[in-house]
Amino acid sequence: MFTPRIVAAIDIGTHAIGSAWCVISDTHTDATARKIHFCNQWESQPSATAKNLSALLLDANGDLLAWGYEARRRWLVQGAELHESGARYYQGFKMDLGTQPELGTFAPALPTVEPDGSAPKSASTAGMSVDEVTPRLLAMLLGQVVTATLEQITASGYDEDDLRWCLTVPACWSDYQKAVLRDVAKNAGLPGEDGRVLLSLEPESAAHYARVSGVRVVGEGDRADDDLMAPGARFMVVDCGGGTVDITAYENAPDGKMVEIARSLGGRLGSDFINRAFENDHLIDCLGGRQVLDDIRENCPEALLNLTDQWERVKLGVTLDQEDSANLLIPTAIDRRLGAAGRKRLGRRQKAVNDSIVLTPAHMHALFDTVIPGTLDLIEDQLTAMSASKTDNADRDVILLVGGFSNSPYLQQAVKERFADRARVLVPPNPDIAVLFGATHFCYDPQTRARRSRFTYGTCTNSLFDEGVDPEELRYVTSYGEVTCGNRFSVFTSAGESIGTGAEVTHIYRPLEGEQTALDFPLYSTADPSPRYVTDSGVDCVGEVTVDLASVMRFPREERAVRLFMKFGETEIKVRAELVHGGQAVATQIRFHSNY
């Protein structure tokens, strides 16, 4: 069994990416005493930061020219020349992993897809679909961070074989997306052996950080001034990043470990969607239509990046009671594309101002409203779910805002305005590194005891036919004379059920007929806690589990029964199988569908 000497975590954010690591030692058993190392010196960074920009600059052949802040700097300084040579700048592509993105996916200066939705026209992506391009881009980005991390660790005298890695994933990602990330990790140079690379949910990572960050809960009565590691502490983690807002909720068990008390929630409500609205809505209105914006994207993308950067800086200071307008200076290259007619149109719209993009308080509120109401609704839903396990003498619940977007005064004020009378709203120190540092703690020593199942999971089997209940069209009589009902939903775990992180759910199945050389188990999910048939409304087939029986065909049919084990309490669904007779392990694999 692999025993690491070092743990290293990589937080793969839509906007930024970074890594941190920690030596496993007796002095680090106490999480509050751990020394976490990280890189805060990146080429062309505007200031010291633990995370580099999630950006790539590729040449016409798809080869890497630069990444991170250096890619952004070169695109700004040499954009016209690079664009003419066929180079491409990519940013904000993480959330397209494992899913078909909507048209107009945001990337400053240049979208990761062409206006018609096709893949970028470079030699490296010719004939490739968007869902093929995104894993390649992410593997290139992740590979750069892996290399930088290993350079730092090996310089300290350790070997890469000493490492256990952890990668962060949004709580709203499907198991298919997690499986795609596994392939990305291998292509980025990370080990493929079992147990060498863990996946950690972003808000759960943040919870690990918040518990040791020093943030304290001002309680009432006997629980005054508790910290988040105290037994019985209840808190919700709202991880507000660039691409997603993910929410989990926990109550500490008597030993201080976290038990998830409500199903994780999440949505594509990150701060980058405000940027998308700024570019695809506000700029289109200001500049005179989508055709004008597409022309700017094509001919002066570096100038568009400059403009969106100005908005990014303004965005960080917008408040709920904003009274002042903001003026974004129009770069010279865009001004030339607008011409006299465009400037005149802009001046009419902005009360004679034609050298800047004017954002009034109403404009800024409208942009924030693309994500803030949805975020508040998710918090509302999670508070409602948490109330089911709340006792009469419990303190008010705690809402922890973490992630880069949680620094936004607008977001903080909106959350406090709506929930201050029902929960204490806290922001831990340095919330932008909460997921990164928390993932390092998770990799060192996971503190989650149990999680909630997002769905009811199960498979399709033939069960004994129930006369008067099961429909006749599902009756199947085997060659052995057994009367069965097909399409029955064999439940492994129900939606909302609390499952221990190490718990395995076990069912025994045997072949219906003697000639079966494999057992194929379609994996189904539904929000219904007690489905009867896999054809019920709301039931989706999300994957397949195959158990190979070729090595045991010499045994009688009844001795080819298999015991199927599935784990739902970890970050990923896991499966294994063994023969009931003898306990011999049987080759098993699980494949998730892209529609899940």
C-alpha positions as CSV (number, residue, x, y, z in Angstrom):
1,M,0.0,0.0,0.0
2,F,1.3,3.4,-0.9
3,T,2.5,5.6,2.0
4,P,3.2,9.2,1.1
5,R,5.8,11.5,2.6
6,I,4.4,14.6,1.0
7,V,0.8,15.7,0.1
8,A,0.3,18.2,-2.7
9,A,-3.0,19.8,-3.8
10,I,-3.9,21.7,-7.0
11,D,-6.9,23.9,-7.0
12,I,-8.1,24.1,-10.6
13,G,-10.1,27.3,-10.8
14,T,-12.0,28.7,-13.7
15,H,-10.2,32.0,-13.2
16,A,-6.9,30.9,-11.5
17,I,-5.0,27.8,-10.6
18,G,-2.5,27.1,-7.9
19,S,-0.8,24.4,-5.8
20,A,0.3,23.9,-2.2
21,W,2.1,21.1,-0.4
22,C,2.9,19.9,3.1
23,V,5.4,17.4,4.6
24,I,3.8,14.5,6.5
25,S,5.4,14.5,10.0
26,D,4.5,14.1,13.7
27,T,4.6,17.9,14.2
28,H,1.9,18.2,11.5
29,T,-0.6,15.8,13.1
30,D,-2.4,18.8,14.5
31,A,-3.9,20.5,11.5
32,T,-3.5,24.0,13.1
33,A,0.3,23.5,13.3
34,R,0.8,22.4,9.7
35,K,3.2,24.4,7.6
36,I,1.8,24.6,4.1
37,H,4.1,25.7,1.3
38,F,2.9,27.3,-1.9
39,C,4.2,29.3,-4.8
40,N,3.4,33.0,-4.9
41,Q,5.9,34.1,-7.6
42,W,4.5,33.7,-11.1
43,E,6.0,35.3,-14.2
44,S,4.3,38.6,-15.0
45,Q,2.0,38.5,-12.0
46,P,0.6,41.9,-11.0
47,S,1.2,41.2,-7.3
48,A,2.2,38.3,-5.1
49,T,-0.6,35.7,-5.3
50,A,-1.0,32.0,-4.4
51,K,-2.7,31.3,-7.8
52,N,-1.7,31.9,-11.4
53,L,-4.1,32.8,-14.1
54,S,-5.9,29.8,-15.8
55,A,-4.8,31.0,-19.2
56,L,-2.9,29.5,-22.2
57,L,-1.3,31.1,-25.2
58,L,-0.8,28.6,-28.1
59,D,0.8,29.1,-31.5
60,A,-0.8,28.1,-34.8
61,N,0.3,24.5,-34.3
62,G,-1.2,24.3,-30.9
63,D,2.1,24.4,-29.1
64,L,2.4,26.3,-25.8
65,L,3.9,29.8,-26.1
66,A,3.1,30.9,-22.5
67,W,0.7,30.3,-19.7
68,G,-0.8,32.2,-16.8
69,Y,-0.2,35.9,-16.3
70,E,2.6,35.7,-18.8
71,A,0.2,34.5,-21.5
72,R,-2.1,37.4,-20.7
73,R,0.8,39.9,-20.8
74,R,2.0,38.7,-24.1
75,W,-1.5,38.7,-25.6
76,L,-2.0,42.3,-24.4
77,V,1.4,43.5,-25.7
78,Q,1.8,41.5,-28.8
79,G,-1.8,40.6,-29.5
80,A,-2.1,41.9,-33.1
81,E,1.1,40.2,-34.2
82,L,0.3,36.9,-32.4
83,H,-3.3,36.9,-33.7
84,E,-2.0,37.4,-37.3
85,S,0.3,34.5,-36.9
86,G,-2.6,32.2,-35.9
87,A,-1.9,32.2,-32.2
88,R,-4.8,31.7,-29.8
89,Y,-5.4,32.9,-26.2
90,Y,-7.6,30.7,-24.0
91,Q,-9.1,31.4,-20.6
92,G,-12.1,30.3,-18.6
93,F,-12.4,26.9,-20.2
94,K,-12.5,24.7,-17.1
95,M,-16.3,24.6,-16.9
96,D,-16.6,23.2,-20.4
97,L,-14.9,20.0,-19.3
98,G,-17.1,17.0,-20.0
99,T,-20.0,19.1,-21.2
100,Q,-21.0,20.8,-24.4
101,P,-20.7,24.5,-23.7
102,E,-23.2,27.1,-24.7
103,L,-22.3,29.4,-27.5
104,G,-20.5,32.5,-26.5
105,T,-18.5,30.9,-23.6
106,F,-16.6,33.7,-22.0
107,A,-12.8,34.1,-22.5
108,P,-11.3,37.6,-22.3
109,A,-10.5,38.8,-25.8
110,L,-11.1,35.5,-27.5
111,P,-13.7,32.8,-27.0
112,T,-12.7,29.1,-26.8
113,V,-15.1,28.5,-29.7
114,E,-15.6,30.4,-32.9
115,P,-18.8,32.5,-33.2
116,D,-20.5,29.7,-35.1
117,G,-19.7,27.3,-32.2
118,S,-17.0,25.3,-34.1
119,A,-13.6,24.5,-32.5
120,P,-10.8,27.1,-32.9
121,K,-9.2,26.9,-36.3
122,S,-5.7,25.9,-35.5
123,A,-3.7,22.9,-36.7
124,S,-3.9,21.4,-33.2
125,T,-7.7,21.3,-33.1
126,A,-8.6,20.7,-36.7
127,G,-11.5,18.3,-36.8
128,M,-11.8,18.2,-33.0
129,S,-15.0,19.0,-31.2
130,V,-15.2,21.4,-28.3
131,D,-15.5,18.6,-25.8
132,E,-12.2,17.2,-27.2
133,V,-10.4,20.5,-27.1
134,T,-11.2,21.4,-23.5
135,P,-9.5,18.3,-22.0
136,R,-6.4,19.0,-24.0
137,L,-6.3,22.6,-22.9
138,L,-6.8,21.6,-19.3
139,A,-4.1,18.9,-19.4
140,M,-1.7,21.5,-20.8
141,L,-2.5,24.0,-18.0
142,L,-2.5,21.3,-15.3
143,G,0.8,20.0,-16.6
144,Q,2.5,23.4,-16.1
145,V,1.4,23.5,-12.5
146,V,2.5,20.0,-11.9
147,T,5.9,20.8,-13.2
148,A,6.2,24.0,-11.1
149,T,5.1,22.1,-8.0
150,L,7.5,19.3,-8.5
151,E,10.4,21.7,-9.1
152,Q,9.6,23.3,-5.7
153,I,9.3,19.9,-3.9
154,T,12.3,18.2,-5.4
155,A,14.4,21.3,-4.6
156,S,13.6,20.5,-1.0
157,G,15.1,17.0,-1.3
158,Y,12.0,15.0,-1.9
159,D,11.1,12.7,-4.8
160,E,7.9,12.8,-6.9
161,D,7.3,9.1,-5.9
162,D,6.8,10.4,-2.4
163,L,3.7,12.4,-3.2
164,R,0.0,11.9,-2.9
165,W,-1.9,14.5,-4.9
166,C,-5.3,16.1,-4.6
167,L,-7.3,17.9,-7.3
168,T,-10.3,20.0,-6.5
169,V,-13.6,19.7,-8.3
170,P,-16.9,21.6,-8.1
171,A,-19.5,20.0,-6.0
172,C,-22.0,20.3,-8.9
173,W,-19.8,18.2,-11.3
174,S,-21.1,14.8,-12.3
175,D,-19.2,11.6,-12.0
176,Y,-18.6,11.6,-15.7
177,Q,-16.8,15.0,-15.5
178,K,-14.7,13.6,-12.6
179,A,-13.8,10.6,-14.8
180,V,-12.8,13.0,-17.6
181,L,-10.6,14.9,-15.1
182,R,-9.0,11.6,-14.2
183,D,-7.9,11.2,-17.8
184,V,-6.8,14.8,-17.9
185,A,-4.6,14.3,-14.8
186,K,-2.8,11.3,-16.4
187,N,-2.2,13.3,-19.5
188,A,-0.8,16.1,-17.3
189,G,1.8,13.7,-15.8
190,L,0.1,12.7,-12.6
191,P,0.2,9.1,-11.5
192,G,-2.6,6.8,-12.4
193,E,-2.2,4.2,-9.6
194,D,-5.1,3.9,-7.1
195,G,-4.7,6.2,-4.1
196,R,-2.1,8.4,-5.6
197,V,-4.5,11.1,-6.8
198,L,-7.5,12.1,-4.7
199,L,-10.4,14.3,-5.8
200,S,-11.8,16.8,-3.3
201,L,-15.0,18.8,-3.5
202,E,-14.2,22.5,-3.6
203,P,-16.6,23.6,-0.7
204,E,-15.6,20.6,1.4
205,S,-11.9,21.6,0.9
206,A,-12.8,25.1,2.0
207,A,-14.5,23.7,5.1
208,H,-11.2,22.0,6.0
209,Y,-9.5,25.3,5.8
210,A,-12.1,27.3,7.6
211,R,-12.0,24.9,10.6
212,V,-8.3,25.7,11.1
213,S,-8.2,29.3,9.9
214,G,-8.9,30.9,13.2
215,V,-12.4,32.1,12.3
216,R,-14.6,31.9,15.4
217,V,-18.3,31.7,15.9
218,V,-19.7,34.1,18.4
219,G,-22.3,31.9,20.0
220,E,-24.8,32.1,22.9
221,G,-24.9,30.5,26.3
222,D,-22.7,27.5,26.9
223,R,-21.4,27.6,23.3
224,A,-20.1,31.2,23.3
225,D,-17.0,31.8,21.2
226,D,-16.8,28.2,19.7
227,D,-14.7,27.4,16.8
228,L,-15.7,25.4,13.8
229,M,-13.9,22.3,15.1
230,A,-16.0,22.1,18.2
231,P,-18.4,19.1,18.4
232,G,-21.9,20.1,17.4
233,A,-20.8,23.1,15.4
234,R,-23.1,23.6,12.3
235,F,-22.1,25.5,9.3
236,M,-22.7,26.0,5.6
237,V,-19.8,26.6,3.2
238,V,-20.7,28.7,0.2
239,D,-17.8,28.5,-2.2
240,C,-18.0,31.4,-4.7
241,G,-15.5,31.0,-7.5
242,G,-15.2,32.1,-11.1
243,G,-17.2,29.3,-12.7
244,T,-19.5,28.0,-10.0
245,V,-21.1,28.6,-6.6
246,D,-21.0,25.3,-4.6
247,I,-22.6,24.8,-1.2
248,T,-22.2,22.1,1.4
249,A,-23.4,21.9,5.0
250,Y,-22.0,20.1,8.0
251,E,-22.4,19.3,11.6
252,N,-19.4,18.2,13.6
253,A,-19.7,14.7,15.2
254,P,-18.7,14.2,18.9
255,D,-15.1,13.5,17.7
256,G,-15.0,16.8,15.8
257,K,-15.2,15.2,12.3
258,M,-17.7,16.6,9.8
259,V,-20.9,15.0,8.9
260,E,-22.7,16.4,5.8
261,I,-26.3,17.3,6.9
262,A,-27.7,18.3,3.5
263,R,-27.1,17.4,-0.1
264,S,-24.5,19.5,-1.8
265,L,-25.9,22.2,-4.1
266,G,-24.3,24.2,-6.9
267,G,-24.7,26.0,-10.1
268,R,-22.9,27.9,-12.8
269,L,-23.2,31.2,-10.9
270,G,-19.5,32.2,-10.6
271,S,-18.1,35.7,-11.1
272,D,-17.1,34.9,-14.6
273,F,-20.7,34.9,-15.6
274,I,-20.9,38.5,-14.6
275,N,-18.0,39.1,-17.0
276,R,-19.9,37.2,-19.7
277,A,-22.9,39.4,-19.2
278,F,-20.7,42.5,-19.3
279,E,-19.2,41.4,-22.7
280,N,-22.2,39.7,-24.3
281,D,-24.9,42.1,-23.1
282,H,-23.6,45.5,-22.0
283,L,-20.8,45.8,-24.6
284,I,-23.1,44.7,-27.4
285,D,-25.6,47.4,-26.4
286,C,-22.9,50.1,-26.1
287,L,-20.9,49.2,-29.2
288,G,-23.8,48.8,-31.6
289,G,-24.6,45.1,-31.8
290,R,-23.1,41.6,-31.9
291,Q,-21.6,42.0,-35.3
292,V,-19.5,45.0,-34.1
293,L,-18.4,43.0,-31.0
294,D,-17.5,40.0,-33.2
295,D,-15.4,42.3,-35.4
296,I,-13.5,43.6,-32.4
297,R,-13.0,40.0,-31.1
298,E,-11.6,39.0,-34.4
299,N,-9.4,42.1,-35.2
300,C,-8.3,43.5,-31.9
301,P,-8.8,40.8,-29.2
302,E,-6.0,42.2,-27.0
303,A,-7.9,45.6,-26.8
304,L,-11.0,43.8,-25.7
305,L,-9.0,42.0,-23.0
306,N,-7.8,45.4,-21.8
307,L,-11.4,46.6,-21.6
308,T,-12.6,43.6,-19.7
309,D,-9.7,43.9,-17.3
310,Q,-10.9,47.4,-16.5
311,W,-14.3,46.0,-15.6
312,E,-12.7,43.2,-13.5
313,R,-11.0,45.9,-11.3
314,V,-14.2,47.9,-11.0
315,K,-16.2,44.8,-10.2
316,L,-14.2,44.1,-7.1
317,G,-15.4,47.3,-5.5
318,V,-19.1,47.4,-6.5
319,T,-21.4,47.6,-3.5
320,L,-25.1,46.8,-3.0
321,D,-25.8,50.5,-2.4
322,Q,-23.5,51.7,-5.2
323,E,-24.1,55.4,-6.0
324,D,-21.2,56.3,-8.4
325,S,-20.9,55.4,-12.0
326,A,-17.7,53.9,-13.5
327,N,-16.1,54.9,-16.7
328,L,-14.0,52.3,-18.6
329,L,-11.6,54.0,-21.1
330,I,-12.0,52.6,-24.6
331,P,-8.7,51.4,-26.0
332,T,-7.4,53.1,-29.2
333,A,-7.8,49.9,-31.3
334,I,-11.5,49.6,-30.4
335,D,-12.0,53.3,-31.0
336,R,-10.7,52.9,-34.5
337,R,-13.0,50.0,-35.2
338,L,-16.0,52.1,-34.0
339,G,-15.3,55.0,-36.3
340,A,-17.2,58.3,-36.3
341,A,-20.6,56.6,-36.6
342,G,-20.0,54.3,-33.7
343,R,-18.7,57.1,-31.5
344,K,-21.8,59.2,-32.3
345,R,-24.1,56.3,-31.5
346,L,-22.3,55.7,-28.2
347,G,-22.5,59.4,-27.3
348,R,-26.2,59.4,-27.8
349,R,-26.6,56.4,-25.5
350,Q,-24.3,57.7,-22.8
351,K,-25.2,61.4,-22.5
352,A,-22.4,62.7,-24.8
353,V,-19.6,60.4,-23.4
354,N,-18.1,58.6,-26.3
355,D,-14.5,57.8,-25.2
356,S,-15.5,55.5,-22.4
357,I,-17.9,52.7,-21.6
358,V,-20.2,54.2,-18.8
359,L,-21.5,51.8,-16.2
360,T,-24.2,53.4,-14.0
361,P,-25.2,51.8,-10.6
362,A,-28.2,50.4,-12.4
363,H,-26.0,48.8,-15.0
364,M,-23.7,47.3,-12.4
365,H,-26.6,46.0,-10.4
366,A,-28.1,44.4,-13.5
367,L,-24.8,42.6,-14.2
368,F,-24.5,41.3,-10.7
369,D,-28.1,40.2,-10.8
370,T,-27.1,37.5,-13.4
371,V,-25.7,35.5,-10.5
372,I,-26.6,37.0,-7.1
373,P,-30.3,36.0,-7.0
374,G,-29.5,32.4,-8.0
375,T,-26.8,32.3,-5.3
376,L,-29.2,33.5,-2.7
377,D,-31.8,31.0,-3.7
378,L,-29.2,28.2,-3.3
379,I,-28.3,29.4,0.2
380,E,-32.0,29.5,1.0
381,D,-32.5,26.0,-0.2
382,Q,-29.6,24.8,1.9
383,L,-30.7,26.6,5.0
384,T,-34.1,24.9,4.6
385,A,-32.5,21.5,4.2
386,M,-30.3,22.1,7.3
387,S,-33.4,23.0,9.4
388,A,-34.5,19.4,9.2
389,S,-31.7,18.3,11.5
390,K,-31.7,21.3,13.8
391,T,-32.6,20.9,17.5
392,D,-34.5,23.5,19.5
393,N,-31.5,24.5,21.6
394,A,-29.0,24.8,18.7
395,D,-27.4,28.1,17.9
396,R,-28.1,29.9,14.7
397,D,-26.4,28.3,11.7
398,V,-23.3,29.7,10.2
399,I,-22.8,30.7,6.6
400,L,-19.2,30.8,5.5
401,L,-18.4,32.7,2.3
402,V,-15.2,31.4,0.7
403,G,-13.6,31.6,-2.8
404,G,-12.3,34.5,-4.7
405,F,-15.7,36.0,-5.4
406,S,-16.6,36.0,-1.7
407,N,-14.3,39.1,-1.5
408,S,-17.0,41.0,-3.3
409,P,-18.7,43.6,-1.1
410,Y,-21.8,43.3,-3.2
411,L,-22.1,39.6,-2.5
412,Q,-21.3,39.9,1.2
413,Q,-23.9,42.6,1.6
414,A,-26.5,40.7,-0.3
415,V,-26.1,37.6,1.8
416,K,-26.1,39.5,5.0
417,E,-29.2,41.5,4.1
418,R,-31.2,38.4,3.3
419,F,-29.9,35.9,6.0
420,A,-28.5,37.9,8.9
421,D,-31.6,37.2,11.1
422,R,-31.3,33.5,10.4
423,A,-27.6,32.8,10.3
424,R,-24.2,34.3,11.2
425,V,-22.4,35.2,8.0
426,L,-18.6,34.9,8.2
427,V,-15.7,35.3,5.8
428,P,-12.5,33.5,6.9
429,P,-9.1,35.1,6.5
430,N,-7.9,35.0,2.9
431,P,-11.0,33.3,1.4
432,D,-9.4,33.2,-2.0
433,I,-7.0,30.5,-0.8
434,A,-9.5,28.5,1.2
435,V,-10.0,25.8,-1.3
436,L,-6.3,25.4,-2.1
437,F,-5.1,25.2,1.5
438,G,-8.2,23.2,2.5
439,A,-7.5,20.6,-0.2
440,T,-4.0,20.2,1.2
441,H,-5.5,19.5,4.6
442,F,-8.0,17.1,3.0
443,C,-5.1,15.3,1.2
444,Y,-3.2,15.1,4.5
445,D,-6.1,13.8,6.7
446,P,-9.7,13.9,5.5
447,Q,-12.0,15.1,8.2
448,T,-15.3,14.1,6.6
449,R,-17.1,11.3,8.4
450,A,-20.2,11.0,6.2
451,R,-21.7,12.6,3.1
452,R,-25.2,12.9,1.7
453,S,-26.1,11.0,-1.5
454,R,-27.1,13.5,-4.3
455,F,-29.5,11.0,-5.9
456,T,-31.0,7.6,-5.5
457,Y,-28.6,5.2,-7.3
458,G,-29.3,1.7,-8.4
459,T,-29.3,-0.8,-11.3
460,C,-31.7,-2.6,-13.5
461,T,-32.4,-6.2,-12.4
462,N,-35.0,-8.9,-12.8
463,S,-36.8,-9.5,-9.5
464,L,-39.4,-12.0,-8.5
465,F,-42.7,-11.1,-10.3
466,D,-45.3,-9.6,-7.9
467,E,-48.7,-10.7,-9.1
468,G,-51.2,-7.9,-9.3
469,V,-48.5,-5.2,-8.9
470,D,-46.0,-5.7,-11.7
471,P,-47.3,-5.2,-15.3
472,E,-47.6,-8.3,-17.5
473,E,-45.4,-6.9,-20.2
474,L,-42.5,-7.0,-17.8
475,R,-43.0,-10.7,-17.0
476,Y,-40.0,-12.8,-17.9
477,V,-39.7,-16.6,-17.4
478,T,-36.2,-17.9,-17.4
479,S,-35.2,-21.2,-19.0
480,Y,-35.0,-22.5,-15.4
481,G,-38.7,-21.7,-14.8
482,E,-38.2,-18.7,-12.6
483,V,-40.9,-16.0,-13.0
484,T,-39.3,-12.6,-12.9
485,C,-40.1,-9.0,-13.5
486,G,-37.7,-7.0,-15.7
487,N,-36.8,-3.3,-15.5
488,R,-36.9,-3.3,-11.6
489,F,-34.9,-0.6,-9.9
490,S,-32.5,-2.3,-7.5
491,V,-31.6,0.6,-5.1
492,F,-28.1,0.9,-3.6
493,T,-28.6,4.3,-1.9
494,S,-31.4,6.8,-1.7
495,A,-31.4,10.5,-2.4
496,G,-30.4,12.4,0.7
497,E,-29.2,9.3,2.6
498,S,-26.2,9.8,4.9
499,I,-23.4,7.5,4.0
500,G,-20.2,6.9,5.8
501,T,-17.1,7.8,3.8
502,G,-15.8,4.2,4.0
503,A,-19.1,2.4,3.8
504,E,-19.8,-0.1,1.0
505,V,-23.3,-1.1,-0.1
506,T,-23.6,-4.7,-1.2
507,H,-26.1,-6.6,-3.3
508,I,-25.8,-10.2,-4.7
509,Y,-26.8,-10.9,-8.3
510,R,-26.6,-14.0,-10.4
511,P,-27.0,-14.7,-14.1
512,L,-30.5,-15.2,-15.4
513,E,-29.4,-17.7,-18.0
514,G,-26.5,-20.1,-18.1
515,E,-24.8,-18.8,-21.2
516,Q,-24.1,-15.3,-19.8
517,T,-20.3,-14.6,-19.8
518,A,-20.7,-11.1,-18.3
519,L,-23.1,-9.2,-16.1
520,D,-23.9,-5.8,-17.3
521,F,-25.4,-3.4,-14.8
522,P,-26.7,-0.1,-16.1
523,L,-26.3,2.5,-13.4
524,Y,-29.4,4.7,-12.9
525,S,-30.1,7.8,-10.8
526,T,-33.2,9.7,-9.8
527,A,-34.3,12.2,-7.3
528,D,-37.1,9.8,-6.2
529,P,-36.1,8.1,-3.0
530,S,-38.0,4.9,-3.7
531,P,-38.3,4.2,-7.5
532,R,-39.8,0.8,-8.5
533,Y,-38.9,0.6,-12.2
534,V,-36.0,2.1,-14.2
535,T,-38.5,3.3,-16.7
536,D,-40.2,5.6,-14.1
537,S,-40.3,9.3,-14.9
538,G,-37.2,11.2,-13.8
539,V,-34.9,8.1,-13.9
540,D,-31.8,8.5,-16.0
541,C,-29.2,6.0,-17.1
542,V,-25.9,7.6,-16.1
543,G,-23.4,4.8,-16.6
544,E,-22.6,1.1,-16.8
545,V,-20.9,-1.4,-14.6
546,T,-19.6,-4.6,-16.3
547,V,-18.6,-7.7,-14.3
548,D,-16.6,-10.2,-16.4
549,L,-17.6,-13.9,-15.7
550,A,-15.3,-15.5,-18.4
551,S,-12.9,-16.9,-15.7
552,V,-15.7,-18.6,-13.8
553,M,-17.8,-20.1,-16.6
554,R,-16.7,-23.6,-15.6
555,F,-18.8,-23.3,-12.4
556,P,-22.5,-24.1,-12.3
557,R,-24.8,-21.0,-12.8
558,E,-25.7,-20.8,-9.1
559,E,-22.0,-20.6,-8.2
560,R,-21.5,-17.7,-10.6
561,A,-23.4,-15.3,-8.4
562,V,-21.5,-12.1,-7.7
563,R,-21.4,-9.8,-4.8
564,L,-21.4,-6.2,-6.1
565,F,-20.0,-3.5,-3.8
566,M,-20.5,0.2,-4.4
567,K,-19.2,3.2,-2.5
568,F,-21.2,6.4,-2.5
569,G,-19.7,8.2,0.5
570,E,-16.5,9.3,-1.2
571,T,-15.9,12.1,-3.7
572,E,-16.4,9.5,-6.5
573,I,-18.6,6.5,-6.9
574,K,-16.5,3.4,-6.7
575,V,-17.3,-0.3,-7.5
576,R,-15.8,-3.7,-7.1
577,A,-17.2,-7.3,-7.4
578,E,-16.4,-10.8,-6.1
579,L,-17.8,-14.3,-6.4
580,V,-20.1,-15.3,-3.7
581,H,-18.6,-18.7,-3.6
582,G,-14.9,-18.5,-2.7
583,G,-14.7,-14.7,-2.6
584,Q,-12.6,-14.4,-5.8
585,A,-12.3,-10.9,-7.1
586,V,-13.9,-10.4,-10.5
587,A,-12.8,-7.9,-13.1
588,T,-15.1,-4.9,-12.8
589,Q,-15.2,-1.4,-14.4
590,I,-17.6,1.5,-14.4
591,R,-18.2,3.9,-17.3
592,F,-20.2,7.1,-16.8
593,H,-22.3,8.6,-19.6
594,S,-21.7,12.2,-20.8
595,N,-25.4,13.1,-20.3
596,Y,-25.0,12.7,-16.5
